[in-house]
Amino acid sequence: MNIALIAHDEKKELMVQFCIAYCGVLSRNNLCATGTTGKMISEATGLTIQKFLAGSQGGGQQIAARIACNEIDMLLFFRDPLSPKPNEPNDMNMLRLCDMHNIPVATNIATAEVLIHGLERGDLDWRNILK
């Protein structure tokens, strides 16, 4: 499966810890991430991650383009709901694209854990059938 990883600055360390905890599951999938998030995860876990631009430089839009082409199977996007972001319209567009293409999305660690456990059990294999 193709999994995209994005985290707002205030959630990057949480994303790193999440990826450390689920490194075994994540290592069996194709990972991509926005630049800084991908670099931090890769350094902490040794996971192979295709890194796009930093989110503020268009990395989120690069991932959104892959979502629009149905090339992403899951999005883990740890958002900070308390601080307004200048690229929030782009974030909402990305979430809208996930809804359009039936791509499972987690915007917090609780939902991410549910998706990862489902991925491990094979609950998301239907994404491969759709392709």
Summary of the structure (lengths in Angstrom):
residues: 131
radius of gyration: 13.4
end to end distance: 11.0
largest distance: 38.4
contacts: 409
relative contact order: 0.19
helix: 55%
strand: 15%
